[in-house]
Amino acid sequence: MKKFSKTVLVLLLLGAAGFGAWWWYAGRGGAALGGGKVQYKTAAAAAGEIAQTVTANGSLGAVRTVDVGSEVSGKIVELFADYNSAVTNGQLLARLDDSSYLRTREQCEAELESARADLKLAEANFRRAGELRAADLLSDADYDQTEAALAKARASLRQRSASLDKANVDIAKTLVYSPMDGMVLSRSVDVGQTVAASMTTPVLFTLAKDLRDMRIEAEISEADVGGVAEGQEVVFTVDAYPDSEFTGTVSQVRYEPVTSQNVVNYIAIVDVVNADLKLRPGMTANASVVTAKRTGALRVPNAALRFRPAEGEPVADAAPPAPPAPGASPSAPPAPPAGATPKTVYVLDPATGALRRTPILAGITDGTWTEVLAGLSEGDPVVTGRADAASAAATAPRSGGGSPFMPGPPPRR
């Protein structure tokens, strides 16, 4: 009985081992080699539109922004513009107290009158000195002194005249005008506030040129800046209108590097038309620069470029090109188009279900589709993945602790 029990136990162990080996082969290798058991997902190569883009971020701003300040000191008496006010070139924005400058002008006027009187007296003395000098009744020294006094009187008159002109200029500067057509973005002063113009000019208003024309200073990474050029289309969104897309055009790509946290970027200026004034200065724009665009291009899903058959799956290579006709001189193969990249896809033969390895020349990609420049024809079924669960399980990686004797699918990592 004991010997019989050992024999039965050995047979059971051998049977379990055989069943486990059969299950492991059927689940891992049999699906790939079982002749038609593997099912594939396919997509037909078809014509469509592809737009290759470069992402960038930047802030919206006015095309031109001007800080309007005061060149003279004084108290703000009146303000004629406020936030969001539309202003025109030459429009009065603010008036400062000019009382002290008016007193200065009166003083300059009095000094000018005194200088005119001194000049008149100096001219009379010089004229009389000339008569006395002609009669040899005045020494050369006295004559020279009267001539110098006349020159000083003339210089003093010009100085007093210039002081009066400066006083008038200071009075005119107490009136602050707009230097351009635009809109008031900010106002930094209130009525009654005193501004002091010493080493720096105090800013009263910040004006922006017509906000119907704006621009984005977009930061382009050094890895992407090579594909960005003037005239390219830009599509962007702002957080204020998440469901709306806006467009612009690259007008400048600056050579100056901008380094932040060891990352080098370059500034691209994007011109934006803001006819409805929905966009505002300071908004963050999430932009995509369209670096290349194809309409009616033959394209395949990017998944087709990532697909690779499992080990042991039968794969045939694409047919080589036909040899030249007898007597014809062999010609060199055409050079690949600029920007083409060699890739490999797998085409499914609908009749036999076999895979055919097919080299292609890939063009631009938008992250979902890739342009095919050569190697495929429209309608070719390219494989994008496996459709049956057995094949997916067969190609799934197994963990080190999986056992072929346990029923069910093998564990995943």
C-alpha positions in Angstrom: 0.0 0.0 0.0 2.8 2.4 0.9 4.6 1.7 -2.4 1.3 2.1 -4.3 0.6 5.5 -2.6 4.1 6.7 -3.6 3.5 5.7 -7.2 0.2 7.5 -7.3 1.7 10.6 -5.8 4.5 10.6 -8.4 2.0 10.2 -11.3 -0.1 13.1 -9.9 3.0 15.3 -9.7 4.0 14.4 -13.3 0.5 15.1 -14.5 0.4 18.5 -12.8 3.8 19.4 -14.2 2.7 18.5 -17.7 -0.5 20.5 -17.4 1.4 23.5 -16.1 3.9 23.3 -19.0 1.0 23.0 -21.5 -0.8 26.0 -20.0 2.3 28.1 -20.0 3.1 27.3 -23.6 -0.5 28.0 -24.7 -0.7 31.3 -22.8 2.8 32.6 -23.7 4.1 31.0 -26.9 1.2 29.2 -28.4 -0.8 32.4 -29.0 2.1 33.8 -31.0 2.8 30.6 -32.9 -0.6 29.0 -33.1 -1.3 30.0 -36.6 -4.0 32.7 -36.7 -4.8 32.8 -33.0 -3.3 36.4 -32.6 -5.7 39.2 -33.6 -4.5 42.6 -34.3 -5.9 46.1 -34.3 -5.3 47.9 -37.6 -5.8 51.3 -39.0 -5.8 52.2 -42.7 -3.2 54.7 -44.0 -5.4 57.6 -45.1 -5.1 61.2 -46.2 -5.7 63.9 -43.6 -4.4 67.1 -42.1 -1.4 67.2 -39.8 -0.1 70.2 -37.9 3.2 70.0 -36.0 3.3 72.5 -33.1 5.7 73.8 -30.5 4.3 74.7 -27.1 5.2 78.0 -25.4 3.9 80.2 -22.6 3.9 83.9 -22.3 2.0 87.0 -21.1 -0.1 89.3 -23.2 0.8 92.9 -23.3 0.2 96.1 -25.3 2.3 96.7 -28.4 3.5 100.0 -26.8 3.3 101.0 -23.1 4.3 104.5 -21.9 4.8 105.8 -18.3 3.6 109.4 -18.2 5.3 111.4 -15.5 5.9 115.0 -14.3 9.1 116.9 -14.9 8.3 119.4 -12.2 7.3 119.1 -8.6 4.0 120.2 -7.2 0.6 119.3 -5.8 -1.9 117.6 -8.0 -4.8 120.0 -8.5 -6.9 118.2 -11.1 -7.1 114.8 -12.8 -8.8 114.5 -16.2 -8.3 110.7 -16.7 -8.8 107.5 -14.7 -8.4 103.8 -15.1 -9.6 102.4 -18.5 -10.0 106.0 -19.8 -9.6 106.2 -23.6 -7.2 109.1 -24.3 -5.9 110.8 -27.5 -2.6 112.3 -28.4 -2.3 115.8 -26.7 -5.2 115.3 -24.3 -4.8 116.9 -20.9 -4.4 114.3 -18.2 -3.5 116.2 -15.0 -2.7 119.7 -13.7 -0.2 120.6 -11.0 -0.3 123.6 -8.7 1.6 126.4 -10.6 1.4 129.2 -8.1 5.2 129.0 -7.2 6.1 128.9 -10.8 4.0 132.0 -11.5 5.8 133.9 -8.8 9.1 132.8 -10.3 8.0 134.1 -13.7 7.1 137.5 -12.2 10.5 137.7 -10.6 12.2 136.8 -13.9 10.2 139.4 -15.7 11.3 142.1 -13.2 14.9 141.0 -13.5 14.6 141.2 -17.3 13.3 144.8 -17.1 16.2 145.7 -14.9 18.6 144.1 -17.3 17.1 146.1 -20.2 17.6 149.3 -18.2 21.2 148.4 -17.4 21.8 147.7 -21.1 20.3 151.1 -22.1 22.6 152.9 -19.6 25.6 150.9 -20.7 24.9 151.8 -24.3 24.6 155.5 -23.5 27.9 155.4 -21.5 29.7 153.6 -24.3 28.4 156.1 -26.8 29.6 159.1 -24.7 32.9 157.4 -24.1 33.3 157.0 -27.8 32.8 160.8 -28.3 35.2 161.6 -25.5 37.8 159.1 -26.9 37.5 160.7 -30.3 38.3 164.2 -28.8 41.2 162.6 -26.9 39.5 163.4 -23.6 39.2 159.8 -22.3 41.9 157.4 -21.5 42.1 154.0 -23.2 41.5 152.3 -19.8 38.3 154.2 -19.2 37.1 153.5 -22.7 37.8 149.8 -22.4 35.9 149.7 -19.1 32.8 151.2 -20.6 33.0 148.7 -23.5 33.2 145.8 -21.1 30.2 147.2 -19.1 28.2 147.2 -22.3 29.1 143.6 -23.0 28.1 142.6 -19.5 24.8 144.4 -19.8 24.0 142.5 -23.0 24.9 139.2 -21.5 22.8 139.9 -18.4 19.9 140.7 -20.6 20.2 137.3 -22.4 20.5 135.5 -19.1 17.4 137.2 -17.7 15.5 136.4 -20.9 16.5 132.7 -20.6 15.4 132.6 -17.0 12.0 134.0 -18.0 11.8 131.3 -20.8 12.6 128.6 -18.3 9.9 129.9 -15.9 7.4 129.7 -18.7 8.5 126.2 -19.6 8.1 125.1 -16.0 4.6 126.6 -15.9 3.7 124.7 -19.1 5.0 121.4 -17.5 2.5 121.7 -14.7 0.0 120.6 -17.4 0.5 116.9 -18.2 -0.6 115.7 -21.6 -1.0 112.3 -23.2 1.8 111.5 -25.7 -0.3 109.1 -27.8 -3.7 107.6 -28.5 -4.5 104.7 -26.1 -6.0 103.7 -22.8 -5.0 104.4 -19.2 -3.9 101.2 -17.6 -3.0 102.6 -14.2 -3.1 105.9 -12.3 -0.5 106.4 -9.5 -1.7 109.7 -8.0 -4.7 111.3 -6.5 -5.9 114.9 -6.3 -4.0 116.7 -3.4 -1.0 114.4 -3.6 2.4 116.1 -3.9 4.9 114.8 -6.5 8.6 115.5 -6.2 10.6 115.5 -9.4 14.3 115.3 -8.3 16.6 112.5 -9.6 13.8 110.4 -11.0 10.5 111.4 -12.8 7.4 110.4 -10.7 5.0 108.3 -12.8 1.5 109.6 -12.9 -0.2 107.4 -15.5 0.7 104.2 -17.4 -0.8 104.3 -20.9 -1.1 101.5 -23.4 -1.4 101.9 -27.1 -4.7 100.8 -28.7 -5.5 97.4 -27.1 -7.1 96.2 -30.3 -3.5 95.3 -31.3 -1.6 93.3 -28.7 1.4 90.9 -28.5 2.6 87.9 -26.6 6.2 87.5 -25.4 6.3 83.7 -25.6 9.2 81.7 -24.2 10.5 79.0 -26.6 12.9 76.4 -25.3 16.3 76.0 -26.9 15.3 72.6 -28.1 12.3 73.9 -30.1 13.5 77.4 -31.2 15.1 76.0 -34.4 11.7 75.3 -35.9 10.1 78.6 -35.0 10.3 81.4 -37.7 8.6 84.7 -38.5 5.2 84.4 -40.1 4.2 81.2 -38.5 0.6 80.8 -37.2 0.1 80.6 -33.4 -3.0 79.3 -31.6 -3.4 80.1 -27.9 -5.8 80.0 -25.0 -6.2 82.0 -21.9 -7.6 80.9 -18.5 -10.3 83.6 -18.7 -11.8 81.9 -21.8 -10.9 78.2 -21.6 -13.4 77.2 -24.3 -12.1 79.8 -26.8 -9.1 79.7 -29.1 -7.3 82.8 -30.3 -4.8 83.2 -33.1 -1.7 85.2 -33.8 1.4 85.4 -36.0 5.1 85.2 -35.0 6.6 88.6 -35.9 10.1 88.2 -34.3 12.3 85.6 -32.7 14.9 87.2 -30.5 18.5 86.0 -30.3 18.9 87.1 -26.7 18.9 84.0 -24.4 16.8 84.1 -21.2 18.1 81.7 -18.6 15.9 80.6 -15.7 16.8 77.7 -13.3 19.5 76.6 -15.8 16.9 76.4 -18.6 17.6 78.5 -21.7 14.7 80.0 -23.5 14.3 82.5 -26.4 11.5 85.1 -26.7 9.2 85.0 -29.7 7.0 88.0 -30.3 3.5 87.0 -31.4 1.2 89.7 -32.8 -2.4 89.4 -31.8 -5.5 91.1 -33.1 -7.9 91.9 -30.2 -10.8 93.5 -32.1 -13.4 92.7 -29.4 -11.1 93.7 -26.5 -11.6 90.3 -24.7 -7.9 89.9 -24.1 -6.3 92.1 -21.4 -2.7 92.9 -20.6 -1.0 90.5 -18.2 -3.1 87.4 -19.2 -1.1 84.2 -19.4 -1.3 82.7 -22.9 -0.8 79.0 -23.5 0.4 79.0 -27.1 1.1 76.5 -29.8 3.3 77.6 -32.6 2.4 75.8 -35.9 5.9 75.0 -37.2 4.7 72.8 -40.1 1.3 71.9 -41.5 0.2 69.4 -44.2 -3.2 69.2 -45.8 -4.2 65.9 -47.6 -1.0 64.1 -46.4 -0.9 60.3 -46.1 -0.8 59.6 -42.4 -0.8 56.7 -39.9 -1.5 56.7 -36.1 1.6 57.0 -34.0 0.7 53.7 -32.3 1.6 52.0 -35.6 5.2 53.3 -35.2 5.4 51.9 -31.7 4.0 48.4 -32.4 6.5 45.5 -32.4 5.5 41.8 -32.8 6.2 39.4 -30.0 9.1 37.0 -30.2 8.2 34.1 -32.4 5.4 35.7 -34.4 5.9 35.1 -38.1 6.9 38.3 -40.0 7.7 38.7 -43.6 9.8 41.6 -45.0 8.5 43.9 -47.7 9.2 42.9 -51.3 12.4 44.4 -52.6 12.2 46.9 -55.6 12.0 45.3 -59.0 15.4 45.1 -60.9 15.9 47.4 -63.8 14.9 46.2 -67.3 17.6 44.3 -69.3 19.9 46.8 -71.0 18.8 49.7 -68.8 21.4 51.4 -66.7 20.6 51.2 -63.0 19.7 54.6 -61.5 20.6 55.8 -58.0 17.8 55.8 -55.6 16.2 59.2 -55.1 17.4 61.2 -52.1 14.9 61.2 -49.2 12.9 64.5 -48.7 14.2 67.0 -46.3 13.2 66.2 -42.7 12.3 62.6 -43.5 13.1 60.0 -40.8 13.3 56.2 -41.5 10.8 54.2 -39.5 9.3 50.7 -39.5 5.6 49.7 -39.5 3.9 46.4 -39.8 1.2 45.8 -42.5 -1.4 43.1 -42.0 -2.2 40.9 -45.0 -6.0 40.5 -44.8 -5.9 37.2 -46.8 -3.4 35.3 -44.7 -3.3 37.3 -41.5 0.5 37.5 -41.7 2.5 40.6 -40.8 4.8 42.3 -43.3 7.6 44.5 -42.0 7.5 47.7 -44.0 10.1 50.5 -43.9 8.8 54.0 -44.4 9.9 57.6 -44.5 8.1 59.6 -41.8 7.5 63.3 -42.0 6.0 65.6 -39.4 3.9 64.5 -36.5 1.3 66.1 -34.3 1.6 63.6 -31.4 -1.3 61.5 -32.7 -0.7 61.1 -36.4 2.5 60.9 -38.4 3.0 61.8 -42.0 4.2 59.1 -44.4 6.3 60.4 -47.2 7.2 57.0 -48.8 6.7 53.3 -48.2 2.9 53.0 -47.9 -0.1 53.5 -50.1 -3.5 54.9 -49.1 -5.6 52.1 -47.6 -2.8 49.9 -46.4 -3.8 48.3 -43.0 -1.0 49.1 -40.6 -1.0 47.3 -37.2 -1.5 49.5 -34.1 -1.7 46.8 -31.5 -3.1 43.4 -30.4 -6.9 43.0 -30.1 -7.2 39.5 -28.4 -6.7 39.0 -24.6 -4.5 36.0 -25.2 -2.0 37.9 -27.2 -2.0 40.8 -24.8 -1.3 38.3 -22.0 1.4 36.6 -24.0 3.3 39.8 -24.5 2.8 41.1 -21.0 5.8 41.0 -18.8 5.7 38.4 -16.0 6.9 38.9 -12.5 9.7 36.8 -11.1 7.3 35.0 -8.6 4.8 33.8 -11.3 4.2 30.1 -11.4 3.2 28.1 -14.5 1.3 25.7 -12.3 -1.2 28.3 -11.1 -4.4 28.7 -13.2 -5.5 32.0 -14.5 -3.6 34.8 -16.3 0.0 35.4 -15.3 0.5 38.3 -12.9 1.6 41.6 -14.3 4.4 43.8 -12.9 
